Amino acid sequence: MSPDAVLDPADFRMEGVLGYLSNPIREGGTGELIYTQAGTRRTCGARSDEGVAIAKGTEVIVTRYERGLAYVRTWDEMTGNNTGEEPRG
């Protein structure tokens, strides 16, 4: 990275980040999220936004980030594919 490069805080926002779980989230528990941001692979603790269990390897989206923890929902839930239906337009 160039020393003259300007850092934009928007490039480091967690809300909306897509990643996957390397450790599952148990009901009411904490797992681990792997994601890429600013060209670097990163990890952080993750909890389900609704307190439900989410399996290892599931693609998730960060809905909020508080105190070093990402609160996530599954990609399928956010796109409407959680029931096997096509996404709504």
MOPAC internal coordinates of N, CA, C and O (Angstrom, degrees):
PM7 1SCF
backbone

  N    0.0000 0     0.00 0     0.00 0    0    0    0
  C    1.4451 1     0.00 0     0.00 0    1    0    0
  C    1.5210 1   108.44 1     0.00 0    2    1    0
  O    1.2310 1   120.85 1   -42.83 1    3    2    1
  N    1.2772 1   115.98 1   137.17 1    3    2    1
  C    1.4575 1   122.32 1  -179.71 1    5    3    2
  C    1.5289 1   110.90 1   -71.97 1    6    5    3
  O    1.2310 1   120.38 1   -38.44 1    7    6    5
  N    1.3358 1   116.87 1   141.56 1    7    6    5
  C    1.4663 1   118.00 1   176.82 1    9    7    6
  C    1.5280 1   112.62 1   -65.79 1   10    9    7
  O    1.2310 1   120.84 1   163.27 1   11   10    9
  N    1.3413 1   116.01 1   -16.73 1   11   10    9
  C    1.4669 1   120.33 1   179.06 1   13   11   10
  C    1.5312 1   112.53 1   -90.40 1   14   13   11
  O    1.2310 1   120.55 1   176.53 1   15   14   13
  N    1.3206 1   116.56 1    -3.47 1   15   14   13
  C    1.4606 1   120.29 1  -178.39 1   17   15   14
  C    1.5243 1   110.12 1   -65.67 1   18   17   15
  O    1.2310 1   121.19 1   -39.67 1   19   18   17
  N    1.3206 1   115.33 1   140.33 1   19   18   17
  C    1.4602 1   121.36 1   178.32 1   21   19   18
  C    1.5258 1   108.14 1   -97.54 1   22   21   19
  O    1.2310 1   120.58 1   -54.11 1   23   22   21
  N    1.3216 1   116.49 1   125.89 1   23   22   21
  C    1.4586 1   120.76 1   178.07 1   25   23   22
  C    1.5213 1   109.79 1   -85.03 1   26   25   23
  O    1.2310 1   121.11 1   -48.57 1   27   26   25
  N    1.3084 1   115.48 1   131.43 1   27   26   25
  C    1.4516 1   121.40 1   178.87 1   29   27   26
  C    1.5256 1   108.34 1  -106.35 1   30   29   27
  O    1.2310 1   119.46 1   -61.30 1   31   30   29
  N    1.3336 1   118.64 1   118.70 1   31   30   29
  C    1.4675 1   120.70 1  -179.48 1   33   31   30
  C    1.5270 1   113.21 1   -55.10 1   34   33   31
  O    1.2310 1   119.77 1   151.46 1   35   34   33
  N    1.3269 1   118.04 1   -28.54 1   35   34   33
  C    1.4644 1   121.24 1  -179.92 1   37   35   34
  C    1.5301 1   111.22 1   -64.11 1   38   37   35
  O    1.2310 1   120.22 1   153.30 1   39   38   37
  N    1.3422 1   117.18 1   -26.70 1   39   38   37
  C    1.4600 1   120.49 1   178.84 1   41   39   38
  C    1.5244 1   112.18 1   -70.67 1   42   41   39
  O    1.2310 1   120.07 1   166.22 1   43   42   41
  N    1.3114 1   117.47 1   -13.78 1   43   42   41
  C    1.4576 1   121.66 1  -176.44 1   45   43   42
  C    1.5286 1   113.23 1  -116.68 1   46   45   43
  O    1.2310 1   120.28 1  -168.87 1   47   46   45
  N    1.3229 1   117.07 1    11.13 1   47   46   45
  C    1.4725 1   120.88 1   175.09 1   49   47   46
  C    1.5085 1   109.43 1   -68.02 1   50   49   47
  O    1.2310 1   120.30 1   -39.93 1   51   50   49
  N    1.2987 1   117.03 1   140.07 1   51   50   49
  C    1.4594 1   121.52 1  -179.55 1   53   51   50
  C    1.5262 1   112.82 1   -88.52 1   54   53   51
  O    1.2310 1   119.50 1   149.50 1   55   54   53
  N    1.3210 1   118.56 1   -30.50 1   55   54   53
  C    1.4530 1   120.95 1  -178.87 1   57   55   54
  C    1.5228 1   109.28 1   -60.57 1   58   57   55
  O    1.2310 1   120.97 1   -52.10 1   59   58   57
  N    1.3312 1   115.76 1   127.90 1   59   58   57
  C    1.4562 1   121.10 1   179.33 1   61   59   58
  C    1.5187 1   114.56 1    92.32 1   62   61   59
  O    1.2310 1   119.95 1   175.29 1   63   62   61
  N    1.3277 1   117.70 1    -4.71 1   63   62   61
  C    1.4629 1   120.95 1   179.20 1   65   63   62
  C    1.5285 1   109.56 1   -68.97 1   66   65   63
  O    1.2310 1   120.84 1   -43.90 1   67   66   65
  N    1.3246 1   116.00 1   136.10 1   67   66   65
  C    1.4598 1   122.78 1   178.02 1   69   67   66
  C    1.5271 1   108.34 1  -101.83 1   70   69   67
  O    1.2310 1   120.16 1   -44.97 1   71   70   69
  N    1.3160 1   117.30 1   135.03 1   71   70   69
  C    1.4520 1   122.12 1   178.24 1   73   71   70
  C    1.5146 1   110.11 1  -157.27 1   74   73   71
  O    1.2310 1   121.12 1    13.98 1   75   74   73
  N    1.3246 1   115.47 1  -166.02 1   75   74   73
  C    1.4628 1   119.83 1   176.63 1   77   75   74
  C    1.5226 1   109.30 1  -140.08 1   78   77   75
  O    1.2310 1   121.01 1   -20.45 1   79   78   77
  N    1.3162 1   115.68 1   159.55 1   79   78   77
  C    1.4590 1   120.89 1  -177.20 1   81   79   78
  C    1.5239 1   110.81 1   -88.35 1   82   81   79
  O    1.2310 1   120.58 1   -55.04 1   83   82   81
  N    1.3286 1   116.50 1   124.96 1   83   82   81
  C    1.4590 1   120.88 1   175.07 1   85   83   82
  C    1.5200 1   110.57 1   -90.28 1   86   85   83
  O    1.2310 1   120.52 1   159.24 1   87   86   85
  N    1.3082 1   116.60 1   -20.76 1   87   86   85
  C    1.4641 1   123.86 1   172.10 1   89   87   86
  C    1.5199 1   106.98 1  -130.79 1   90   89   87
  O    1.2310 1   119.89 1   -43.53 1   91   90   89
  N    1.3266 1   117.81 1   136.47 1   91   90   89
  C    1.4676 1   119.91 1  -176.73 1   93   91   90
  C    1.5267 1   111.63 1   -66.83 1   94   93   91
  O    1.2310 1   121.67 1   -21.89 1   95   94   93
  N    1.3165 1   114.42 1   158.11 1   95   94   93
  C    1.4651 1   120.87 1   173.35 1   97   95   94
  C    1.5203 1   106.75 1  -102.80 1   98   97   95
  O    1.2310 1   120.77 1   -60.63 1   99   98   97
  N    1.3111 1   116.13 1   119.37 1   99   98   97
  C    1.4645 1   120.11 1   175.14 1  101   99   98
  C    1.5169 1   108.66 1   -80.62 1  102  101   99
  O    1.2310 1   120.59 1   -19.08 1  103  102  101
  N    1.3233 1   116.48 1   160.92 1  103  102  101
  C    1.4550 1   120.74 1   178.88 1  105  103  102
  C    1.5266 1   109.59 1   -54.31 1  106  105  103
  O    1.2310 1   120.22 1   -60.77 1  107  106  105
  N    1.3302 1   117.19 1   119.23 1  107  106  105
  C    1.4536 1   122.84 1  -179.17 1  109  107  106
  C    1.5227 1   114.32 1    74.67 1  110  109  107
  O    1.2310 1   120.20 1  -175.31 1  111  110  109
  N    1.3361 1   117.22 1     4.69 1  111  110  109
  C    1.4575 1   121.17 1  -175.50 1  113  111  110
  C    1.5119 1   114.02 1  -106.44 1  114  113  111
  O    1.2310 1   121.78 1    13.60 1  115  114  113
  N    1.3325 1   114.20 1  -166.40 1  115  114  113
  C    1.4572 1   122.21 1  -176.69 1  117  115  114
  C    1.5198 1   110.07 1  -125.25 1  118  117  115
  O    1.2310 1   120.41 1   -41.47 1  119  118  117
  N    1.3324 1   116.83 1   138.53 1  119  118  117
  C    1.4603 1   123.58 1   175.52 1  121  119  118
  C    1.5152 1   109.50 1  -122.96 1  122  121  119
  O    1.2310 1   120.51 1    20.44 1  123  122  121
  N    1.3259 1   116.62 1  -159.56 1  123  122  121
  C    1.4666 1   120.64 1  -179.59 1  125  123  122
  C    1.5181 1   110.15 1  -130.14 1  126  125  123
  O    1.2310 1   120.97 1   -47.48 1  127  126  125
  N    1.3200 1   115.74 1   132.52 1  127  126  125
  C    1.4546 1   124.15 1  -179.40 1  129  127  126
  C    1.5196 1   109.53 1  -104.48 1  130  129  127
  O    1.2310 1   120.29 1   -45.42 1  131  130  129
  N    1.3353 1   117.05 1   134.58 1  131  130  129
  C    1.4554 1   122.56 1   171.06 1  133  131  130
  C    1.5211 1   106.75 1  -112.62 1  134  133  131
  O    1.2310 1   120.77 1   -48.14 1  135  134  133
  N    1.3224 1   116.14 1   131.86 1  135  134  133
  C    1.4624 1   121.64 1  -177.89 1  137  135  134
  C    1.5281 1   108.90 1  -150.07 1  138  137  135
  O    1.2310 1   120.40 1   -13.14 1  139  138  137
  N    1.3177 1   116.85 1   166.86 1  139  138  137
  C    1.4591 1   121.98 1   176.75 1  141  139  138
  C    1.5165 1   108.31 1  -116.99 1  142  141  139
  O    1.2310 1   121.58 1   -47.40 1  143  142  141
  N    1.3289 1   114.59 1   132.60 1  143  142  141
  C    1.4588 1   119.95 1   179.69 1  145  143  142
  C    1.5242 1   108.17 1  -145.72 1  146  145  143
  O    1.2310 1   120.59 1   -47.73 1  147  146  145
  N    1.3175 1   116.48 1   132.27 1  147  146  145
  C    1.4671 1   122.88 1  -178.22 1  149  147  146
  C    1.5249 1   110.83 1    55.16 1  150  149  147
  O    1.2310 1   120.58 1  -143.59 1  151  150  149
  N    1.3417 1   116.50 1    36.41 1  151  150  149
  C    1.4558 1   121.58 1   177.14 1  153  151  150
  C    1.5144 1   115.71 1    76.63 1  154  153  151
  O    1.2310 1   120.04 1  -171.43 1  155  154  153
  N    1.3298 1   117.52 1     8.57 1  155  154  153
  C    1.4583 1   122.04 1  -178.36 1  157  155  154
  C    1.5195 1   110.40 1  -121.65 1  158  157  155
  O    1.2310 1   120.99 1   -44.00 1  159  158  157
  N    1.3250 1   115.70 1   136.00 1  159  158  157
  C    1.4662 1   120.69 1   175.48 1  161  159  158
  C    1.5220 1   108.07 1   -76.35 1  162  161  159
  O    1.2310 1   120.45 1   -48.83 1  163  162  161
  N    1.3164 1   116.75 1   131.17 1  163  162  161
  C    1.4638 1   122.38 1  -176.37 1  165  163  162
  C    1.5196 1   110.50 1  -134.45 1  166  165  163
  O    1.2310 1   120.90 1   -15.75 1  167  166  165
  N    1.3279 1   115.89 1   164.25 1  167  166  165
  C    1.4612 1   121.75 1   175.58 1  169  167  166
  C    1.5185 1   109.65 1  -134.87 1  170  169  167
  O    1.2310 1   121.03 1   -23.47 1  171  170  169
  N    1.3221 1   115.64 1   156.53 1  171  170  169
  C    1.4645 1   121.02 1   172.76 1  173  171  170
  C    1.5227 1   107.97 1  -161.00 1  174  173  171
  O    1.2310 1   120.88 1   -15.88 1  175  174  173
  N    1.3187 1   115.92 1   164.12 1  175  174  173
  C    1.4491 1   121.47 1   175.17 1  177  175  174
  C    1.5175 1   109.80 1   -68.11 1  178  177  175
  O    1.2310 1   120.62 1   -31.19 1  179  178  177
  N    1.3317 1   116.41 1   148.81 1  179  178  177
  C    1.4650 1   120.30 1  -178.73 1  181  179  178
  C    1.5240 1   110.53 1  -140.38 1  182  181  179
  O    1.2310 1   121.68 1   -35.44 1  183  182  181
  N    1.3083 1   114.38 1   144.56 1  183  182  181
  C    1.4618 1   122.39 1   174.11 1  185  183  182
  C    1.5219 1   108.69 1  -128.96 1  186  185  183
  O    1.2310 1   121.15 1   -27.24 1  187  186  185
  N    1.3080 1   115.41 1   152.76 1  187  186  185
  C    1.4526 1   120.54 1   175.86 1  189  187  186
  C    1.5227 1   108.95 1   -70.54 1  190  189  187
  O    1.2310 1   120.48 1   -45.97 1  191  190  189
  N    1.3139 1   116.69 1   134.03 1  191  190  189
  C    1.4645 1   121.76 1   179.65 1  193  191  190
  C    1.5237 1   111.26 1   -61.62 1  194  193  191
  O    1.2310 1   120.53 1   152.55 1  195  194  193
  N    1.3306 1   116.59 1   -27.45 1  195  194  193
  C    1.4629 1   121.01 1  -178.14 1  197  195  194
  C    1.5239 1   112.52 1  -110.35 1  198  197  195
  O    1.2310 1   119.77 1  -172.60 1  199  198  197
  N    1.3326 1   118.05 1     7.40 1  199  198  197
  C    1.4563 1   121.57 1   176.83 1  201  199  198
  C    1.5178 1   115.37 1    77.81 1  202  201  199
  O    1.2310 1   119.90 1  -169.85 1  203  202  201
  N    1.3412 1   117.80 1    10.15 1  203  202  201
  C    1.4659 1   121.53 1  -179.47 1  205  203  202
  C    1.5239 1   110.59 1   -91.35 1  206  205  203
  O    1.2310 1   120.74 1   -17.88 1  207  206  205
  N    1.3263 1   116.19 1   162.12 1  207  206  205
  C    1.4586 1   121.56 1   176.97 1  209  207  206
  C    1.5273 1   109.90 1   -74.38 1  210  209  207
  O    1.2310 1   120.67 1   -36.75 1  211  210  209
  N    1.3504 1   116.32 1   143.25 1  211  210  209
  C    1.4631 1   122.23 1   175.83 1  213  211  210
  C    1.5291 1   106.90 1  -134.20 1  214  213  211
  O    1.2310 1   120.28 1   -49.23 1  215  214  213
  N    1.3237 1   117.07 1   130.77 1  215  214  213
  C    1.4644 1   123.06 1  -174.40 1  217  215  214
  C    1.5240 1   113.01 1   -73.26 1  218  217  215
  O    1.2310 1   121.44 1   -25.74 1  219  218  217
  N    1.3249 1   114.85 1   154.26 1  219  218  217
  C    1.4654 1   122.59 1   174.23 1  221  219  218
  C    1.5266 1   109.21 1   -58.02 1  222  221  219
  O    1.2310 1   120.51 1   -39.50 1  223  222  221
  N    1.3349 1   116.62 1   140.50 1  223  222  221
  C    1.4523 1   121.65 1   178.20 1  225  223  222
  C    1.5164 1   114.93 1    87.11 1  226  225  223
  O    1.2310 1   119.77 1   172.48 1  227  226  225
  N    1.3241 1   118.04 1    -7.52 1  227  226  225
  C    1.4608 1   122.18 1  -178.81 1  229  227  226
  C    1.5261 1   110.50 1   -71.42 1  230  229  227
  O    1.2310 1   120.60 1   -45.54 1  231  230  229
  N    1.3407 1   116.46 1   134.46 1  231  230  229
  C    1.4610 1   120.76 1   174.12 1  233  231  230
  C    1.5206 1   108.56 1   -74.93 1  234  233  231
  O    1.2310 1   120.94 1   -46.37 1  235  234  233
  N    1.3202 1   115.81 1   133.63 1  235  234  233
  C    1.4602 1   121.30 1  -177.18 1  237  235  234
  C    1.5256 1   110.58 1  -135.96 1  238  237  235
  O    1.2310 1   121.55 1   -18.66 1  239  238  237
  N    1.3348 1   114.63 1   161.34 1  239  238  237
  C    1.4590 1   122.70 1   176.29 1  241  239  238
  C    1.5207 1   108.06 1  -121.36 1  242  241  239
  O    1.2310 1   120.90 1   -43.86 1  243  242  241
  N    1.3164 1   115.88 1   136.14 1  243  242  241
  C    1.4649 1   120.99 1   178.50 1  245  243  242
  C    1.5236 1   108.80 1   -77.58 1  246  245  243
  O    1.2310 1   120.54 1   -55.58 1  247  246  245
  N    1.3332 1   116.58 1   124.42 1  247  246  245
  C    1.4578 1   121.24 1   179.05 1  249  247  246
  C    1.5273 1   111.80 1   -98.41 1  250  249  247
  O    1.2310 1   120.65 1   153.05 1  251  250  249
  N    1.3376 1   116.37 1   -26.95 1  251  250  249
  C    1.4661 1   121.21 1   174.91 1  253  251  250
  C    1.5158 1   109.00 1  -159.84 1  254  253  251
  O    1.2310 1   120.61 1   -18.56 1  255  254  253
  N    1.3219 1   116.43 1   161.44 1  255  254  253
  C    1.4565 1   121.98 1  -178.03 1  257  255  254
  C    1.5152 1   108.13 1  -136.82 1  258  257  255
  O    1.2310 1   120.71 1   -62.52 1  259  258  257
  N    1.3267 1   116.26 1   117.48 1  259  258  257
  C    1.4644 1   121.09 1  -176.82 1  261  259  258
  C    1.5164 1   110.64 1  -137.94 1  262  261  259
  O    1.2310 1   120.69 1   -47.85 1  263  262  261
  N    1.3116 1   116.29 1   132.15 1  263  262  261
  C    1.4687 1   122.93 1   174.77 1  265  263  262
  C    1.5242 1   112.84 1    50.48 1  266  265  263
  O    1.2310 1   120.71 1  -138.34 1  267  266  265
  N    1.3318 1   116.24 1    41.66 1  267  266  265
  C    1.4549 1   120.93 1   176.59 1  269  267  266
  C    1.5111 1   116.07 1    80.33 1  270  269  267
  O    1.2310 1   120.06 1  -174.70 1  271  270  269
  N    1.3372 1   117.50 1     5.30 1  271  270  269
  C    1.4627 1   121.59 1   178.11 1  273  271  270
  C    1.5238 1   110.47 1  -116.63 1  274  273  271
  O    1.2310 1   121.47 1   -45.08 1  275  274  273
  N    1.3250 1   114.79 1   134.92 1  275  274  273
  C    1.4559 1   120.99 1   175.04 1  277  275  274
  C    1.5230 1   108.59 1   -90.32 1  278  277  275
  O    1.2310 1   120.28 1   -50.08 1  279  278  277
  N    1.2995 1   117.06 1   129.92 1  279  278  277
  C    1.4668 1   122.24 1   174.67 1  281  279  278
  C    1.5161 1   106.28 1   -99.71 1  282  281  279
  O    1.2310 1   120.67 1   -54.83 1  283  282  281
  N    1.3347 1   116.33 1   125.17 1  283  282  281
  C    1.4570 1   120.85 1  -168.52 1  285  283  282
  C    1.5183 1   113.00 1  -125.84 1  286  285  283
  O    1.2310 1   121.82 1   -19.55 1  287  286  285
  N    1.3246 1   114.13 1   160.45 1  287  286  285
  C    1.4662 1   124.15 1   169.44 1  289  287  286
  C    1.5182 1   106.53 1  -130.21 1  290  289  287
  O    1.2310 1   120.43 1   -25.28 1  291  290  289
  N    1.3170 1   116.78 1   154.72 1  291  290  289
  C    1.4635 1   119.10 1  -179.27 1  293  291  290
  C    1.5263 1   110.67 1   -70.91 1  294  293  291
  O    1.2310 1   121.37 1   -28.99 1  295  294  293
  N    1.3235 1   114.98 1   151.01 1  295  294  293
  C    1.4622 1   121.54 1   177.14 1  297  295  294
  C    1.5294 1   109.74 1   -58.15 1  298  297  295
  O    1.2310 1   120.55 1   135.62 1  299  298  297
  N    1.3375 1   116.55 1   -44.38 1  299  298  297
  C    1.4644 1   120.44 1  -179.49 1  301  299  298
  C    1.5241 1   111.92 1   -61.08 1  302  301  299
  O    1.2310 1   120.47 1   139.58 1  303  302  301
  N    1.3209 1   116.71 1   -40.42 1  303  302  301
  C    1.4635 1   120.79 1   178.73 1  305  303  302
  C    1.5332 1   110.76 1   -64.19 1  306  305  303
  O    1.2310 1   120.81 1   137.64 1  307  306  305
  N    1.3124 1   116.05 1   -42.36 1  307  306  305
  C    1.4703 1   120.21 1  -177.32 1  309  307  306
  C    1.5240 1   112.40 1   -71.89 1  310  309  307
  O    1.2310 1   120.18 1   151.92 1  311  310  309
  N    1.3397 1   117.26 1   -28.08 1  311  310  309
  C    1.4579 1   120.17 1  -179.28 1  313  311  310
  C    1.5197 1   113.10 1   -96.69 1  314  313  311
  O    1.2310 1   120.48 1   176.15 1  315  314  313
  N    1.3453 1   116.70 1    -3.85 1  315  314  313
  C    1.4550 1   120.11 1   178.28 1  317  315  314
  C    1.5113 1   114.19 1    86.79 1  318  317  315
  O    1.2310 1   119.89 1  -167.61 1  319  318  317
  N    1.3500 1   117.81 1    12.39 1  319  318  317
  C    1.4589 1   121.10 1  -178.79 1  321  319  318
  C    1.5181 1   113.84 1   -95.48 1  322  321  319
  O    1.2310 1   119.30 1  -171.26 1  323  322  321
  N    1.3108 1   118.95 1     8.74 1  323  322  321
  C    1.4633 1   121.06 1  -175.85 1  325  323  322
  C    1.5188 1   114.46 1   -71.34 1  326  325  323
  O    1.2310 1   119.82 1   167.56 1  327  326  325
  N    1.3210 1   117.96 1   -12.44 1  327  326  325
  C    1.4775 1   120.50 1   179.46 1  329  327  326
  C    1.5095 1   111.56 1  -110.75 1  330  329  327
  O    1.2310 1   120.40 1  -172.86 1  331  330  329
  N    1.3391 1   116.84 1     7.14 1  331  330  329
  C    1.4571 1   120.09 1  -177.82 1  333  331  330
  C    1.5138 1   112.53 1    85.71 1  334  333  331
  O    1.2310 1   119.86 1   179.74 1  335  334  333
  N    1.3294 1   117.88 1    -0.26 1  335  334  333
  C    1.4555 1   121.75 1   178.76 1  337  335  334
  C    1.5237 1   109.65 1   -83.29 1  338  337  335
  O    1.2310 1   121.24 1   -21.53 1  339  338  337
  N    1.3150 1   115.23 1   158.47 1  339  338  337
  C    1.4646 1   120.22 1   174.12 1  341  339  338
  C    1.5232 1   108.88 1   -70.77 1  342  341  339
  O    1.2310 1   119.89 1   -30.76 1  343  342  341
  N    1.3614 1   117.81 1   149.24 1  343  342  341
  C    1.4617 1   118.93 1   177.62 1  345  343  342
  C    1.5161 1   111.12 1   -61.04 1  346  345  343
  O    1.2310 1   121.55 1   -33.51 1  347  346  345
  N    1.3168 1   114.64 1   146.49 1  347  346  345
  C    1.4569 1   119.69 1   178.77 1  349  347  346
  C    1.5200 1   109.21 1   -84.21 1  350  349  347
  O    1.2310 1   120.99 1   -41.26 1  351  350  349
  N    1.3519 1   115.72 1   138.74 1  351  350  349
  C    1.4318 1   122.71 1  -172.84 1  353  351  350
  C    1.4252 1   119.60 1   -70.72 1  354  353  351
  O    1.2310 1   120.10 1   180.00 1  355  354  353

